[in-house]
Amino acid sequence: MGYCKEEEEEENQAKCLRVHGPIIVGAGPSGLAVSACLKDNGVPSLILERSDCIASSWQERTYDRLKLHLPKQFCELPLFGFPENFPKYPTKHQFISYLKSYATHFSIEPRFIQVVQCAVFDQRSRLWRVQTQDCEYISRWLIVATGENAEPAIPEIPGIERFQGPVVHTSVYKSGSDFKNQRVLVVGCGNSGMEISLDLCRHHATPHMVVRNTVHILPREMFGFSTFGIAMALLKWLPLRLVDKFLLMVTNFTLGNTDRLGLRRPKTGPLELKNATGKTPVLDVGALSHIKSDKIKVMKGVREITKNGAKFMDGQEREFDSIILATGYKSNVPCWLKSSDFFTEEGMPKTPFPNSWKGENGLYTVGFTRKGLLGTSSDAVKIARDIAADQWRRIKDCKNTCDSPYYPTKIAFTKS
Ligand SMILES: Cc1cc2nc3c(=O)[nH]c(=O)nc-3n(C[C@H](O)[C@H](O)[C@H](O)COP(=O)(O)OP(=O)(O)OC[C@H]3O[C@@H](n4cnc5c(N)ncnc54)[C@H](O)[C@@H]3O)c2cc1C
């Protein structure tokens, strides 16, 4: 993509690259979407990606049977839709092929294997300095697109180091075929924990799923329509709590009382909880019927892991061949973004959606809304418009004053 590198210069033997337009960190759906929207507004950009491909979360860290959790109309990126022949819930392979076509369509060419280690705003030059393992990139704008799920979240579980079998996080789980006929402890009961337990059943393994906290399980569809779509439509007319009540009423009717299966519901409704904490309700794709028929066993919290298995909170002890940690992911922004208090310690913007996309000094974030790809699209469009307006304003100012070049040839940095 024509991000117009001005020049590469050797400064104290470190490579330094000035970038016209914004630097985007991360080539997942969010980075691609914002780059496309910028291009549509005539603004070049440069994506830095730590991996060697686009959408590495999808290409490298997802299991084979994954499909989009939400219907396709809620997962399209701006300006370029899914092919018409895609099913209602595209597979991960279809989604990846869509993202590849998206990048090709907008001629997006990220710089791969660039791990952003540090980004600081230099007060003196009013520019962002973005350091990777082999180059410093400099721009007026920095767009954070590293995602809510940048790193696996691995909890401390007493005794886990003693376990003699394999312990893997869902980010490296591909298929239940690797666990054929095994007794598997699945720690976590979110969408991944449920779907992986289901996948294990299909490969004749015996999953024991640890359910420590309360969880909302909803049918993926109600009356032939997606539950998410129904919720979105109702929210246009009704208050959130009423929509929650409706969803739970239908859920109780179709799925029955999940509390009796050891899956206790939170007191707060699913949408209210999602808004308040970001905790996503589980959309059932078949695991629940396997729980009902005891093929997936629900276990209360783990007290400790032993050499050959686990002891549980209710006093039970079982032997296992493998442990899968379906314990989710976390943001990595605090590790590398310095000189900004825009993010919390957990790496999420302090201001919630819809105002989470813009910080100070040319800092932007895309995809940190807890609203999936819909949130990404909304952020990307707003960021592109804002930067385009900023760019034009600067060019106009520059023309008017004649003495304030848009990009200074010599940049004076604050001494660090
Ligand atoms: C299993 C699963 C299923 C999902 N299904 C849906 C769905 O159906 N619908 C929906 O709307 N949402 C869904 N989501 C949520 C969300 O839409 C996806 O996680 C989506 O991939 C988020 O895109 P992103 O670009 O923000 O983050 P990511 O896809 O995580 O991309 C971030 C990129 O940043 C790179 N990166 C991270 N740190 C650095 C660094 N320091 N330097 C350089 N590069 C870096 C990463 O390598 C990665 O390529 C799902 C999430 C998961 C985990």
Ligand as a Chemical Component Dictionary entry (heavy atoms), coordinates in Angstrom:
data_LIG
# 
_chem_comp.id                   LIG 
_chem_comp.type                 NON-POLYMER 
_chem_comp.pdbx_formal_charge   0 
_chem_comp.three_letter_code    LIG 
# 
loop_
_chem_comp_atom.comp_id 
_chem_comp_atom.atom_id 
_chem_comp_atom.alt_atom_id 
_chem_comp_atom.type_symbol 
_chem_comp_atom.charge 
_chem_comp_atom.model_Cartn_x 
_chem_comp_atom.model_Cartn_y 
_chem_comp_atom.model_Cartn_z 
_chem_comp_atom.pdbx_ordinal 
LIG C1  C1  C 0 -13.007 -17.962 18.699 1  
LIG C2  C2  C 0 -13.530 -16.591 18.378 2  
LIG C3  C3  C 0 -14.666 -16.435 17.568 3  
LIG C4  C4  C 0 -15.171 -15.152 17.285 4  
LIG N1  N1  N 0 -16.284 -15.028 16.498 5  
LIG C5  C5  C 0 -16.777 -13.799 16.238 6  
LIG C6  C6  C 0 -17.942 -13.637 15.418 7  
LIG O1  O1  O 0 -18.544 -14.591 14.943 8  
LIG N2  N2  N 0 -18.391 -12.378 15.193 9  
LIG C7  C7  C 0 -17.756 -11.270 15.710 10 
LIG O2  O2  O 0 -18.207 -10.158 15.463 11 
LIG N3  N3  N 0 -16.676 -11.400 16.483 12 
LIG C8  C8  C 0 -16.156 -12.622 16.777 13 
LIG N4  N4  N 0 -15.047 -12.755 17.568 14 
LIG C9  C9  C 0 -14.460 -11.546 18.207 15 
LIG C10 C10 C 0 -13.569 -10.660 17.276 16 
LIG O3  O3  O 0 -14.337 -10.162 16.229 17 
LIG C11 C11 C 0 -12.380 -11.385 16.717 18 
LIG O4  O4  O 0 -11.536 -11.741 17.801 19 
LIG C12 C12 C 0 -11.569 -10.544 15.706 20 
LIG O5  O5  O 0 -10.505 -11.323 15.206 21 
LIG C13 C13 C 0 -11.013 -9.267  16.312 22 
LIG O6  O6  O 0 -10.233 -8.614  15.339 23 
LIG P1  P1  P 0 -9.010  -7.653  15.710 24 
LIG O7  O7  O 0 -8.365  -7.277  14.435 25 
LIG O8  O8  O 0 -9.511  -6.574  16.600 26 
LIG O9  O9  O 0 -8.039  -8.553  16.598 27 
LIG P2  P2  P 0 -7.145  -9.831  16.115 28 
LIG O10 O10 O 0 -7.889  -10.636 15.109 29 
LIG O11 O11 O 0 -6.727  -10.474 17.367 30 
LIG O12 O12 O 0 -5.917  -9.130  15.374 31 
LIG C14 C14 C 0 -4.919  -8.403  16.071 32 
LIG C15 C15 C 0 -3.607  -8.509  15.306 33 
LIG O13 O13 O 0 -2.632  -7.743  16.004 34 
LIG C16 C16 C 0 -1.390  -8.430  15.982 35 
LIG N5  N5  N 0 -0.570  -7.962  17.101 36 
LIG C17 C17 C 0 -0.823  -8.111  18.430 37 
LIG N6  N6  N 0 0.155   -7.546  19.151 38 
LIG C18 C18 C 0 1.043   -7.011  18.270 39 
LIG C19 C19 C 0 2.263   -6.293  18.416 40 
LIG N7  N7  N 0 2.756   -5.976  19.612 41 
LIG N8  N8  N 0 2.924   -5.907  17.297 42 
LIG C20 C20 C 0 2.432   -6.184  16.064 43 
LIG N9  N9  N 0 1.283   -6.870  15.865 44 
LIG C21 C21 C 0 0.593   -7.277  16.965 45 
LIG C22 C22 C 0 -1.803  -9.882  16.094 46 
LIG O14 O14 O 0 -0.781  -10.759 15.635 47 
LIG C23 C23 C 0 -3.057  -9.935  15.237 48 
LIG O15 O15 O 0 -2.782  -10.275 13.898 49 
LIG C24 C24 C 0 -14.527 -14.004 17.850 50 
LIG C25 C25 C 0 -13.393 -14.180 18.648 51 
LIG C26 C26 C 0 -12.893 -15.443 18.913 52 
LIG C27 C27 C 0 -11.658 -15.592 19.826 53 
# 
loop_
_chem_comp_bond.comp_id 
_chem_comp_bond.atom_id_1 
_chem_comp_bond.atom_id_2 
_chem_comp_bond.value_order 
_chem_comp_bond.pdbx_ordinal 
LIG C1  C2  SING 1  
LIG C2  C3  SING 2  
LIG C2  C26 DOUB 3  
LIG C3  C4  DOUB 4  
LIG C4  N1  SING 5  
LIG C4  C24 SING 6  
LIG N1  C5  DOUB 7  
LIG C5  C6  SING 8  
LIG C5  C8  SING 9  
LIG C6  O1  DOUB 10 
LIG C6  N2  SING 11 
LIG N2  C7  SING 12 
LIG C7  O2  DOUB 13 
LIG C7  N3  SING 14 
LIG N3  C8  DOUB 15 
LIG C8  N4  SING 16 
LIG N4  C9  SING 17 
LIG N4  C24 SING 18 
LIG C9  C10 SING 19 
LIG C10 O3  SING 20 
LIG C10 C11 SING 21 
LIG C11 O4  SING 22 
LIG C11 C12 SING 23 
LIG C12 O5  SING 24 
LIG C12 C13 SING 25 
LIG C13 O6  SING 26 
LIG O6  P1  SING 27 
LIG P1  O7  DOUB 28 
LIG P1  O8  SING 29 
LIG P1  O9  SING 30 
LIG O9  P2  SING 31 
LIG P2  O10 DOUB 32 
LIG P2  O11 SING 33 
LIG P2  O12 SING 34 
LIG O12 C14 SING 35 
LIG C14 C15 SING 36 
LIG C15 O13 SING 37 
LIG C15 C23 SING 38 
LIG O13 C16 SING 39 
LIG C16 N5  SING 40 
LIG C16 C22 SING 41 
LIG N5  C17 SING 42 
LIG N5  C21 SING 43 
LIG C17 N6  DOUB 44 
LIG N6  C18 SING 45 
LIG C18 C19 SING 46 
LIG C18 C21 DOUB 47 
LIG C19 N7  SING 48 
LIG C19 N8  DOUB 49 
LIG N8  C20 SING 50 
LIG C20 N9  DOUB 51 
LIG N9  C21 SING 52 
LIG C22 O14 SING 53 
LIG C22 C23 SING 54 
LIG C23 O15 SING 55 
LIG C24 C25 DOUB 56 
LIG C25 C26 SING 57 
LIG C26 C27 SING 58 
# 
